[in-house]
Structures are given as structure tokens and as C-alpha cells.
Amino acid sequence: MDWELFSNCLKLRNGIEELVINGVNLSTIQFKKLVNESLVISTKRLGIASSSLDIEKFKILADWISTPGNKCTGIDVAFNDLSNGIVKPLVDVLKDKSKISNVKLLFFSLNSTNISIEDCNELVMQLSNLSSLIFLDLGNNPKLFPSILPVLREYLPKFPNLRRLHFEFNELTEASIMNLSVIFGKCPKLIHVSLLGNNNIKYGAAAALYGAVKSSNIYNLDVDYDLINDELTSKIAFYLMKNMEKSLNIDFHRSIEASSDNENNTGGEKKDKELLD
């Protein structure tokens, strides 16, 4: 494929909101042209899973999402081998107070990236300062556990707006699931957790998950429910529904208040106009 022509076409059409090029191995020159001349225009979401990312390409991405006025809200880098310090450019951006304010990421996926425990610890620590992030995927990285748990325990509750977490297929032990359950209960805005593909959900882990749901705002819990007895499944389902109802009521009252404020503002504008007339 002629990637230079493709990049020029995107540029001429004033960019593209979403681009998914999973599995495409671009040269550094091709990738830089695509990002710096085409994606910077209007791209919000980029899928580059399994695309042989290296540290140079990751720096291009980090520079893009930290540029003033960028529109990027999500990048999927799943199935790239990020084991050799490749995420360092992103960590450096998130450490820089003059740059992190330009980062607008809503979701970030590290699924199946083979990221090292040291790099992931540092990345999670820095991502906790990102007010925009609502979805973090750490699935399919079993070698991170249980070593990453102390960092998750300290920093996940510090994420300002984290609403969704994935830990799928991480070969989590029962103890790890119990530890994560405690952490979930300390994340005030967390509403969706996925633990699919983790088969060590014995009674202790299931009870811990029940406690997490009961004491939090979580209303979507993806687990292999066939591993949990019917009694606990029913109790979990009850509190998931209760939390969803609570969330819907909060959203409803906020919409009513917003509507009321708009009406009051409109009324005030009409009175001001009448006075001016």
C-alpha cells in the first residue's frame, strides 16, 4: 500500500475521526508522516494493535497526544511488545506538568503488551494524574501479578475519573482477586470491572467481589459466573442492580437540574432583553 498517498489523502479530506490500522507495520518515516501531517488534524481514536511499535514510534505518539489543541482521546496499542522501555516517552510526557494538561486520553489499552512490571508501575503512577482517563485495560499481562498489586492499591483510588478497569485473562490467584476487590471498593467512580478468563474464583474471591460491589458504585461486573455459587451470584446481581438504579437516579436528577438551570438562564436573558427594549 502507498502510505504516503494515504496520508496525503487524509490530509486533503481534513483528517479522520477514527483510524484503525491494526497489524500494519509502518516504517518510522511513514508513521511520522501519518501522525504529524494527517492524524493531528482531527483524529480522536487510533487503533494500532499488533503494529510493531518501537520507542521511536511511541515517542511520535506521545508528542502528538501532548501537543496543544490535539483531539486524541484514545489509543489502542494492544498486542505490541512493550517490554523494553518502549512506554518511556509517554511516562516522560505525563511527568511534565506543562504537557500533561494537553493530554485528553479517555481510554488506554495495554492488553497483551508484555509490559515489564517496572514500566507498568511507573505508567500507572503517572496515569493517576490524568483527569480525563476513564478506562484502563491491563488484561492479558499475567506476569504483572501479583507484583503490581501494591502500586494498584496506592494509585488506582487516586485516578480522578476512572470508571472502567479490565484485568482479563491475567491468571489471577484467589489472593490477587481478593486484593483487587479491596482496591475496587476504594475507587469512587468505578462502575465497570472485567475479570473474565480468571478461573481461580473460589468462595473467598467471590465473597470479596460481593463485598466490593456492595460497598462501591460498580454496576457491571464481568466474571465467569459459572465459577460462583448461586447464592453469591444472586447477592452480587442484587447489588449490581441497586448500584445501577442509584446511578440512573443521580443522572436523572442532574439532567433535571441542568434543564432547570437552562430555563432560569433563558428566563433571565428574556428579562434582560425586555429591560433593554
Phi and psi restraints in degrees (value plus and minus 20) as a CYANA .aco file:
   2 ASP   PHI    -105.8   -65.8
   2 ASP   PSI      73.8   113.8
   3 TRP   PHI     -93.0   -53.0
   3 TRP   PSI     -46.3    -6.3
   4 GLU   PHI     -86.1   -46.1
   4 GLU   PSI     -62.9   -22.9
   5 LEU   PHI     -83.8   -43.8
   5 LEU   PSI     -62.3   -22.3
   6 PHE   PHI     -80.0   -40.0
   6 PHE   PSI     -66.1   -26.1
   7 SER   PHI     -82.1   -42.1
   7 SER   PSI     -61.7   -21.7
   8 ASN   PHI     -84.7   -44.7
   8 ASN   PSI     -58.2   -18.2
   9 CYS   PHI     -84.0   -44.0
   9 CYS   PSI     -63.5   -23.5
  10 LEU   PHI     -81.4   -41.4
  10 LEU   PSI     -59.5   -19.5
  11 LYS   PHI     -84.4   -44.4
  11 LYS   PSI     -62.3   -22.3
  12 LEU   PHI     -88.1   -48.1
  12 LEU   PSI     -51.2   -11.2
  13 ARG   PHI    -109.4   -69.4
  13 ARG   PSI      -5.9    34.1
  14 ASN   PHI      46.8    86.8
  14 ASN   PSI      18.8    58.8
  15 GLY   PHI      64.3   104.3
  15 GLY   PSI    -192.2  -152.2
  16 ILE   PHI    -169.1  -129.1
  16 ILE   PSI     119.6   159.6
  17 GLU   PHI     -90.9   -50.9
  17 GLU   PSI     -58.8   -18.8
  18 GLU   PHI    -157.1  -117.1
  18 GLU   PSI     113.1   153.1
  19 LEU   PHI    -153.0  -113.0
  19 LEU   PSI     104.5   144.5
  20 VAL   PHI    -138.8   -98.8
  20 VAL   PSI      92.0   132.0
  21 ILE   PHI    -147.7  -107.7
  21 ILE   PSI      25.5    65.5
  22 ASN   PHI     -77.9   -37.9
  22 ASN   PSI     117.5   157.5
  23 GLY   PHI      63.1   103.1
  23 GLY   PSI     -18.3    21.7
  24 VAL   PHI    -114.2   -74.2
  24 VAL   PSI     107.8   147.8
  25 ASN   PHI    -124.7   -84.7
  25 ASN   PSI      71.6   111.6
  26 LEU   PHI    -105.2   -65.2
  26 LEU   PSI     130.8   170.8
  27 SER   PHI     -91.2   -51.2
  27 SER   PSI     143.2   183.2
  28 THR   PHI     -80.0   -40.0
  28 THR   PSI     -59.4   -19.4
  29 ILE   PHI     -84.2   -44.2
  29 ILE   PSI     -65.5   -25.5
  30 GLN   PHI     -83.6   -43.6
  30 GLN   PSI     -62.8   -22.8
  31 PHE   PHI     -85.4   -45.4
  31 PHE   PSI     -62.2   -22.2
  32 LYS   PHI     -83.6   -43.6
  32 LYS   PSI     -62.3   -22.3
  33 LYS   PHI     -84.4   -44.4
  33 LYS   PSI     -62.6   -22.6
  34 LEU   PHI     -81.0   -41.0
  34 LEU   PSI     -66.5   -26.5
  35 VAL   PHI     -92.6   -52.6
  35 VAL   PSI     -71.8   -31.8
  36 ASN   PHI     -97.3   -57.3
  36 ASN   PSI     -38.9     1.1
  37 GLU   PHI    -132.3   -92.3
  37 GLU   PSI     -43.1    -3.1
  38 SER   PHI    -136.4   -96.4
  38 SER   PSI     -72.7   -32.7
  39 LEU   PHI     -89.4   -49.4
  39 LEU   PSI     -48.4    -8.4
  40 VAL   PHI     -83.1   -43.1
  40 VAL   PSI     -38.9     1.1
  41 ILE   PHI     -90.0   -50.0
  41 ILE   PSI     -72.4   -32.4
  42 SER   PHI    -173.5  -133.5
  42 SER   PSI     -12.0    28.0
  43 THR   PHI     -94.0   -54.0
  43 THR   PSI     109.6   149.6
  44 LYS   PHI    -122.7   -82.7
  44 LYS   PSI     -55.4   -15.4
  45 ARG   PHI    -150.2  -110.2
  45 ARG   PSI     113.1   153.1
  46 LEU   PHI    -150.0  -110.0
  46 LEU   PSI     106.3   146.3
  47 GLY   PHI    -129.2   -89.2
  47 GLY   PSI      93.5   133.5
  48 ILE   PHI    -152.5  -112.5
  48 ILE   PSI      23.2    63.2
  49 ALA   PHI     -85.4   -45.4
  49 ALA   PSI     125.7   165.7
  50 SER   PHI      30.9    70.9
  50 SER   PSI      30.6    70.6
  51 SER   PHI    -140.8  -100.8
  51 SER   PSI       2.5    42.5
  52 SER   PHI      33.5    73.5
  52 SER   PSI      28.4    68.4
  53 LEU   PHI     -86.9   -46.9
  53 LEU   PSI     120.1   160.1
  54 ASP   PHI    -143.7  -103.7
  54 ASP   PSI    -197.6  -157.6
  55 ILE   PHI     -86.8   -46.8
  55 ILE   PSI     -51.1   -11.1
  56 GLU   PHI     -86.5   -46.5
  56 GLU   PSI     -64.6   -24.6
  57 LYS   PHI     -87.6   -47.6
  57 LYS   PSI     -56.4   -16.4
  58 PHE   PHI     -87.0   -47.0
  58 PHE   PSI     -53.0   -13.0
  59 LYS   PHI     -87.4   -47.4
  59 LYS   PSI     -56.6   -16.6
  60 ILE   PHI     -81.3   -41.3
  60 ILE   PSI     -63.0   -23.0
  61 LEU   PHI     -84.4   -44.4
  61 LEU   PSI     -65.2   -25.2
  62 ALA   PHI     -82.5   -42.5
  62 ALA   PSI     -60.7   -20.7
  63 ASP   PHI     -84.4   -44.4
  63 ASP   PSI     -59.3   -19.3
  64 TRP   PHI     -83.8   -43.8
  64 TRP   PSI     -71.5   -31.5
  65 ILE   PHI     -92.9   -52.9
  65 ILE   PSI     -29.2    10.8
  66 SER   PHI    -128.1   -88.1
  66 SER   PSI     -11.4    28.6
  67 THR   PHI    -100.9   -60.9
  67 THR   PSI     113.7   153.7
  68 PRO   PHI     -74.5   -34.5
  68 PRO   PSI     113.4   153.4
  69 GLY   PHI      66.2   106.2
  69 GLY   PSI     -21.5    18.5
  70 ASN   PHI     -85.4   -45.4
  70 ASN   PSI     135.4   175.4
  71 LYS   PHI    -131.2   -91.2
  71 LYS   PSI     -15.1    24.9
  72 CYS   PHI     -88.5   -48.5
  72 CYS   PSI     105.4   145.4
  73 THR   PHI    -135.5   -95.5
  73 THR   PSI     -29.8    10.2
  74 GLY   PHI    -183.3  -143.3
  74 GLY   PSI     119.5   159.5
  75 ILE   PHI    -154.1  -114.1
  75 ILE   PSI     110.5   150.5
  76 ASP   PHI    -126.9   -86.9
  76 ASP   PSI      88.3   128.3
  77 VAL   PHI    -129.8   -89.8
  77 VAL   PSI       3.2    43.2
  78 ALA   PHI     -78.6   -38.6
  78 ALA   PSI     132.9   172.9
  79 PHE   PHI      42.2    82.2
  79 PHE   PSI       1.3    41.3
  80 ASN   PHI    -123.3   -83.3
  80 ASN   PSI     121.8   161.8
  81 ASP   PHI    -100.1   -60.1
  81 ASP   PSI      84.4   124.4
  82 LEU   PHI    -127.0   -87.0
  82 LEU   PSI      12.0    52.0
  83 SER   PHI    -100.4   -60.4
  83 SER   PSI     -35.4     4.6
  84 ASN   PHI    -131.9   -91.9
  84 ASN   PSI      30.9    70.9
  85 GLY   PHI      51.5    91.5
  85 GLY   PSI      -0.3    39.7
  86 ILE   PHI     -87.6   -47.6
  86 ILE   PSI     -45.9    -5.9
  87 VAL   PHI    -102.8   -62.8
  87 VAL   PSI     -20.2    19.8
  88 LYS   PHI     -74.6   -34.6
  88 LYS   PSI     -61.4   -21.4
  89 PRO   PHI     -78.4   -38.4
  89 PRO   PSI     -56.1   -16.1
  90 LEU   PHI     -90.1   -50.1
  90 LEU   PSI     -61.5   -21.5
  91 VAL   PHI     -79.6   -39.6
  91 VAL   PSI     -62.4   -22.4
  92 ASP   PHI     -82.6   -42.6
  92 ASP   PSI     -59.9   -19.9
  93 VAL   PHI     -83.8   -43.8
  93 VAL   PSI     -64.7   -24.7
  94 LEU   PHI     -89.0   -49.0
  94 LEU   PSI     -42.5    -2.5
  95 LYS   PHI     -98.9   -58.9
  95 LYS   PSI     -42.0    -2.0
  96 ASP   PHI    -106.7   -66.7
  96 ASP   PSI      90.6   130.6
  97 LYS   PHI     -82.6   -42.6
  97 LYS   PSI     -46.5    -6.5
  98 SER   PHI     -98.0   -58.0
  98 SER   PSI     -35.5     4.5
  99 LYS   PHI    -126.6   -86.6
  99 LYS   PSI     -54.1   -14.1
 100 ILE   PHI     -82.6   -42.6
 100 ILE   PSI     -46.2    -6.2
 101 SER   PHI     -87.7   -47.7
 101 SER   PSI     -37.9     2.1
 102 ASN   PHI    -110.3   -70.3
 102 ASN   PSI     -30.3     9.7
 103 VAL   PHI    -102.8   -62.8
 103 VAL   PSI     105.7   145.7
 104 LYS   PHI    -137.9   -97.9
 104 LYS   PSI       1.2    41.2
 105 LEU   PHI     -78.2   -38.2
 105 LEU   PSI     107.3   147.3
 106 LEU   PHI    -115.6   -75.6
 106 LEU   PSI     -54.7   -14.7
 107 PHE   PHI    -158.0  -118.0
 107 PHE   PSI     129.5   169.5
 108 PHE   PHI    -167.7  -127.7
 108 PHE   PSI     106.3   146.3
 109 SER   PHI    -133.4   -93.4
 109 SER   PSI     106.3   146.3
 110 LEU   PHI    -133.5   -93.5
 110 LEU   PSI       2.3    42.3
 111 ASN   PHI     -78.5   -38.5
 111 ASN   PSI     107.2   147.2
 112 SER   PHI      36.8    76.8
 112 SER   PSI      25.1    65.1
 113 THR   PHI    -126.3   -86.3
 113 THR   PSI     -24.8    15.2
 114 ASN   PHI      38.6    78.6
 114 ASN   PSI       7.7    47.7
 115 ILE   PHI     -85.3   -45.3
 115 ILE   PSI     122.5   162.5
 116 SER   PHI     -93.4   -53.4
 116 SER   PSI     137.1   177.1
 117 ILE   PHI     -82.1   -42.1
 117 ILE   PSI     -58.1   -18.1
 118 GLU   PHI     -84.6   -44.6
 118 GLU   PSI     -66.4   -26.4
 119 ASP   PHI     -87.1   -47.1
 119 ASP   PSI     -60.1   -20.1
 120 CYS   PHI     -88.7   -48.7
 120 CYS   PSI     -59.3   -19.3
 121 ASN   PHI     -76.6   -36.6
 121 ASN   PSI     -68.9   -28.9
 122 GLU   PHI     -84.8   -44.8
 122 GLU   PSI     -60.3   -20.3
 123 LEU   PHI     -86.3   -46.3
 123 LEU   PSI     -64.1   -24.1
 124 VAL   PHI     -81.5   -41.5
 124 VAL   PSI     -61.9   -21.9
 125 MET   PHI     -78.9   -38.9
 125 MET   PSI     -63.3   -23.3
 126 GLN   PHI     -97.5   -57.5
 126 GLN   PSI     -55.4   -15.4
 127 LEU   PHI     -83.2   -43.2
 127 LEU   PSI     -45.0    -5.0
 128 SER   PHI     -85.1   -45.1
 128 SER   PSI     -33.8     6.2
 129 ASN   PHI    -111.6   -71.6
 129 ASN   PSI     -21.3    18.7
 130 LEU   PHI    -112.1   -72.1
 130 LEU   PSI      87.6   127.6
 131 SER   PHI     -90.3   -50.3
 131 SER   PSI     -41.4    -1.4
 132 SER   PHI    -102.5   -62.5
 132 SER   PSI     -42.1    -2.1
 133 LEU   PHI     -89.8   -49.8
 133 LEU   PSI     105.8   145.8
 134 ILE   PHI    -138.1   -98.1
 134 ILE   PSI     -37.2     2.8
 135 PHE   PHI    -157.4  -117.4
 135 PHE   PSI     103.6   143.6
 136 LEU   PHI    -147.4  -107.4
 136 LEU   PSI     106.5   146.5
 137 ASP   PHI    -132.9   -92.9
 137 ASP   PSI      93.5   133.5
 138 LEU   PHI    -133.8   -93.8
 138 LEU   PSI       2.5    42.5
 139 GLY   PHI     -89.0   -49.0
 139 GLY   PSI     138.9   178.9
 140 ASN   PHI      37.8    77.8
 140 ASN   PSI      17.3    57.3
 141 ASN   PHI    -150.9  -110.9
 141 ASN   PSI      42.7    82.7
 142 PRO   PHI     -81.2   -41.2
 142 PRO   PSI     -45.4    -5.4
 143 LYS   PHI     -93.5   -53.5
 143 LYS   PSI     -28.7    11.3
 144 LEU   PHI     -93.2   -53.2
 144 LEU   PSI     -41.7    -1.7
 145 PHE   PHI    -127.1   -87.1
 145 PHE   PSI     122.6   162.6
 146 PRO   PHI    -111.2   -71.2
 146 PRO   PSI     -15.2    24.8
 147 SER   PHI     -79.1   -39.1
 147 SER   PSI     -49.8    -9.8
 148 ILE   PHI    -101.3   -61.3
 148 ILE   PSI     -30.7     9.3
 149 LEU   PHI     -77.1   -37.1
 149 LEU   PSI     -62.7   -22.7
 150 PRO   PHI     -79.2   -39.2
 150 PRO   PSI     -58.7   -18.7
 151 VAL   PHI     -89.1   -49.1
 151 VAL   PSI     -62.2   -22.2
 152 LEU   PHI     -82.7   -42.7
 152 LEU   PSI     -59.4   -19.4
 153 ARG   PHI     -82.2   -42.2
 153 ARG   PSI     -58.6   -18.6
 154 GLU   PHI    -102.6   -62.6
 154 GLU   PSI     -56.8   -16.8
 155 TYR   PHI    -124.4   -84.4
 155 TYR   PSI     -47.8    -7.8
 156 LEU   PHI     -78.7   -38.7
 156 LEU   PSI     -61.6   -21.6
 157 PRO   PHI     -84.5   -44.5
 157 PRO   PSI     -34.9     5.1
 158 LYS   PHI    -106.8   -66.8
 158 LYS   PSI     -32.1     7.9
 159 PHE   PHI     -83.6   -43.6
 159 PHE   PSI     103.3   143.3
 160 PRO   PHI     -84.0   -44.0
 160 PRO   PSI     -55.6   -15.6
 161 ASN   PHI    -155.4  -115.4
 161 ASN   PSI       5.8    45.8
 162 LEU   PHI     -86.7   -46.7
 162 LEU   PSI     100.6   140.6
 163 ARG   PHI    -137.3   -97.3
 163 ARG   PSI     -40.1    -0.1
 164 ARG   PHI    -161.4  -121.4
 164 ARG   PSI     115.4   155.4
 165 LEU   PHI    -154.2  -114.2
 165 LEU   PSI     116.7   156.7
 166 HIS   PHI    -139.5   -99.5
 166 HIS   PSI     109.9   149.9
 167 PHE   PHI    -150.0  -110.0
 167 PHE   PSI      20.1    60.1
 168 GLU   PHI     -89.9   -49.9
 168 GLU   PSI     123.8   163.8
 169 PHE   PHI      30.5    70.5
 169 PHE   PSI      27.4    67.4
 170 ASN   PHI    -125.4   -85.4
 170 ASN   PSI      -9.9    30.1
 171 GLU   PHI      33.0    73.0
 171 GLU   PSI      21.8    61.8
 172 LEU   PHI     -88.1   -48.1
 172 LEU   PSI     116.0   156.0
 173 THR   PHI     -96.6   -56.6
 173 THR   PSI     146.8   186.8
 174 GLU   PHI     -80.2   -40.2
 174 GLU   PSI     -59.9   -19.9
 175 ALA   PHI     -83.0   -43.0
 175 ALA   PSI     -59.5   -19.5
 176 SER   PHI     -85.8   -45.8
 176 SER   PSI     -60.6   -20.6
 177 ILE   PHI     -84.5   -44.5
 177 ILE   PSI     -59.9   -19.9
 178 MET   PHI     -84.9   -44.9
 178 MET   PSI     -61.3   -21.3
 179 ASN   PHI     -84.5   -44.5
 179 ASN   PSI     -63.1   -23.1
 180 LEU   PHI     -83.3   -43.3
 180 LEU   PSI     -57.4   -17.4
 181 SER   PHI     -79.6   -39.6
 181 SER   PSI     -59.8   -19.8
 182 VAL   PHI     -83.2   -43.2
 182 VAL   PSI     -61.4   -21.4
 183 ILE   PHI     -85.0   -45.0
 183 ILE   PSI     -62.5   -22.5
 184 PHE   PHI     -75.7   -35.7
 184 PHE   PSI     -60.4   -20.4
 185 GLY   PHI     -87.2   -47.2
 185 GLY   PSI     -33.8     6.2
 186 LYS   PHI    -121.3   -81.3
 186 LYS   PSI     -17.7    22.3
 187 CYS   PHI    -120.7   -80.7
 187 CYS   PSI      80.8   120.8
 188 PRO   PHI     -82.9   -42.9
 188 PRO   PSI     -48.2    -8.2
 189 LYS   PHI    -125.1   -85.1
 189 LYS   PSI     -16.0    24.0
 190 LEU   PHI     -91.2   -51.2
 190 LEU   PSI     106.7   146.7
 191 ILE   PHI    -146.5  -106.5
 191 ILE   PSI     -33.5     6.5
 192 HIS   PHI    -158.8  -118.8
 192 HIS   PSI     104.7   144.7
 193 VAL   PHI    -151.6  -111.6
 193 VAL   PSI     114.8   154.8
 194 SER   PHI    -140.3  -100.3
 194 SER   PSI     104.4   144.4
 195 LEU   PHI    -143.8  -103.8
 195 LEU   PSI       5.3    45.3
 196 LEU   PHI     -78.1   -38.1
 196 LEU   PSI     124.9   164.9
 197 GLY   PHI      63.2   103.2
 197 GLY   PSI     -15.9    24.1
 198 ASN   PHI    -124.3   -84.3
 198 ASN   PSI      92.7   132.7
 199 ASN   PHI    -116.2   -76.2
 199 ASN   PSI     -20.0    20.0
 200 ASN   PHI    -112.5   -72.5
 200 ASN   PSI      26.5    66.5
 201 ILE   PHI    -117.0   -77.0
 201 ILE   PSI      62.5   102.5
 202 LYS   PHI    -107.6   -67.6
 202 LYS   PSI    -193.8  -153.8
 203 TYR   PHI     -78.7   -38.7
 203 TYR   PSI     -61.7   -21.7
 204 GLY   PHI     -81.6   -41.6
 204 GLY   PSI     -63.5   -23.5
 205 ALA   PHI     -87.0   -47.0
 205 ALA   PSI     -61.8   -21.8
 206 ALA   PHI     -83.6   -43.6
 206 ALA   PSI     -61.3   -21.3
 207 ALA   PHI     -84.3   -44.3
 207 ALA   PSI     -58.2   -18.2
 208 ALA   PHI     -85.4   -45.4
 208 ALA   PSI     -60.4   -20.4
 209 LEU   PHI     -84.1   -44.1
 209 LEU   PSI     -60.7   -20.7
 210 TYR   PHI     -79.2   -39.2
 210 TYR   PSI     -64.4   -24.4
 211 GLY   PHI     -83.0   -43.0
 211 GLY   PSI     -57.3   -17.3
 212 ALA   PHI     -85.4   -45.4
 212 ALA   PSI     -64.5   -24.5
 213 VAL   PHI     -84.5   -44.5
 213 VAL   PSI     -63.9   -23.9
 214 LYS   PHI     -82.3   -42.3
 214 LYS   PSI     -54.2   -14.2
 215 SER   PHI    -122.0   -82.0
 215 SER   PSI      -6.5    33.5
 216 SER   PHI    -154.5  -114.5
 216 SER   PSI    -187.9  -147.9
 217 ASN   PHI    -124.3   -84.3
 217 ASN   PSI      -8.7    31.3
 218 ILE   PHI     -84.8   -44.8
 218 ILE   PSI     106.8   146.8
 219 TYR   PHI    -145.9  -105.9
 219 TYR   PSI     -13.2    26.8
 220 ASN   PHI    -158.3  -118.3
 220 ASN   PSI      88.6   128.6
 221 LEU   PHI    -142.6  -102.6
 221 LEU   PSI      89.9   129.9
 222 ASP   PHI    -115.5   -75.5
 222 ASP   PSI      88.7   128.7
 223 VAL   PHI    -160.8  -120.8
 223 VAL   PSI     149.6   189.6
 224 ASP   PHI    -102.3   -62.3
 224 ASP   PSI      71.2   111.2
 225 TYR   PHI     -86.7   -46.7
 225 TYR   PSI     -36.0     4.0
 226 ASP   PHI     -88.0   -48.0
 226 ASP   PSI     -32.0     8.0
 227 LEU   PHI    -109.9   -69.9
 227 LEU   PSI     -26.2    13.8
 228 ILE   PHI    -132.0   -92.0
 228 ILE   PSI     117.9   157.9
 229 ASN   PHI     -87.3   -47.3
 229 ASN   PSI     139.4   179.4
 230 ASP   PHI     -81.5   -41.5
 230 ASP   PSI     -56.6   -16.6
 231 GLU   PHI     -83.4   -43.4
 231 GLU   PSI     -68.8   -28.8
 232 LEU   PHI     -88.5   -48.5
 232 LEU   PSI     -56.7   -16.7
 233 THR   PHI     -78.7   -38.7
 233 THR   PSI     -63.0   -23.0
 234 SER   PHI     -84.5   -44.5
 234 SER   PSI     -61.5   -21.5
 235 LYS   PHI     -85.7   -45.7
 235 LYS   PSI     -61.8   -21.8
 236 ILE   PHI     -82.3   -42.3
 236 ILE   PSI     -65.1   -25.1
 237 ALA   PHI     -80.8   -40.8
 237 ALA   PSI     -58.9   -18.9
 238 PHE   PHI     -80.5   -40.5
 238 PHE   PSI     -66.9   -26.9
 239 TYR   PHI     -96.7   -56.7
 239 TYR   PSI     -46.9    -6.9
 240 LEU   PHI     -82.3   -42.3
 240 LEU   PSI     -65.0   -25.0
 241 MET   PHI     -85.4   -45.4
 241 MET   PSI     -60.6   -20.6
 242 LYS   PHI     -83.1   -43.1
 242 LYS   PSI     -61.9   -21.9
 243 ASN   PHI     -87.3   -47.3
 243 ASN   PSI     -57.6   -17.6
 244 MET   PHI     -84.3   -44.3
 244 MET   PSI     -62.9   -22.9
 245 GLU   PHI     -81.4   -41.4
 245 GLU   PSI     -62.6   -22.6
 246 LYS   PHI     -81.1   -41.1
 246 LYS   PSI     -63.1   -23.1
 247 SER   PHI     -84.8   -44.8
 247 SER   PSI     -62.6   -22.6
 248 LEU   PHI     -84.2   -44.2
 248 LEU   PSI     -58.7   -18.7
 249 ASN   PHI     -85.5   -45.5
 249 ASN   PSI     -60.7   -20.7
 250 ILE   PHI     -83.2   -43.2
 250 ILE   PSI     -65.5   -25.5
 251 ASP   PHI     -82.6   -42.6
 251 ASP   PSI     -59.0   -19.0
 252 PHE   PHI     -83.7   -43.7
 252 PHE   PSI     -67.3   -27.3
 253 HIS   PHI     -85.8   -45.8
 253 HIS   PSI     -54.8   -14.8
 254 ARG   PHI     -85.2   -45.2
 254 ARG   PSI     -60.1   -20.1
 255 SER   PHI     -86.5   -46.5
 255 SER   PSI     -57.3   -17.3
 256 ILE   PHI     -84.2   -44.2
 256 ILE   PSI     -64.1   -24.1
 257 GLU   PHI     -84.8   -44.8
 257 GLU   PSI     -60.6   -20.6
 258 ALA   PHI     -84.6   -44.6
 258 ALA   PSI     -61.0   -21.0
 259 SER   PHI     -83.9   -43.9
 259 SER   PSI     -61.4   -21.4
 260 SER   PHI     -84.1   -44.1
 260 SER   PSI     -61.5   -21.5
 261 ASP   PHI     -83.1   -43.1
 261 ASP   PSI     -60.5   -20.5
 262 ASN   PHI     -84.2   -44.2
 262 ASN   PSI     -60.2   -20.2
 263 GLU   PHI     -85.6   -45.6
 263 GLU   PSI     -60.8   -20.8
 264 ASN   PHI     -85.1   -45.1
 264 ASN   PSI     -60.6   -20.6
 265 ASN   PHI     -84.8   -44.8
 265 ASN   PSI     -61.3   -21.3
 266 THR   PHI     -84.2   -44.2
 266 THR   PSI     -61.5   -21.5
 267 GLY   PHI     -83.4   -43.4
 267 GLY   PSI     -59.7   -19.7
 268 GLY   PHI     -84.6   -44.6
 268 GLY   PSI     -59.6   -19.6
 269 GLU   PHI     -84.8   -44.8
 269 GLU   PSI     -58.1   -18.1
 270 LYS   PHI     -85.3   -45.3
 270 LYS   PSI     -61.3   -21.3
 271 LYS   PHI     -84.9   -44.9
 271 LYS   PSI     -60.7   -20.7
 272 ASP   PHI     -82.2   -42.2
 272 ASP   PSI     -59.5   -19.5
 273 LYS   PHI     -87.2   -47.2
 273 LYS   PSI     -60.8   -20.8
 274 GLU   PHI     -82.7   -42.7
 274 GLU   PSI     -60.1   -20.1
 275 LEU   PHI     -84.6   -44.6
 275 LEU   PSI     -59.1   -19.1
 276 LEU   PHI     -88.4   -48.4
 276 LEU   PSI     -56.1   -16.1
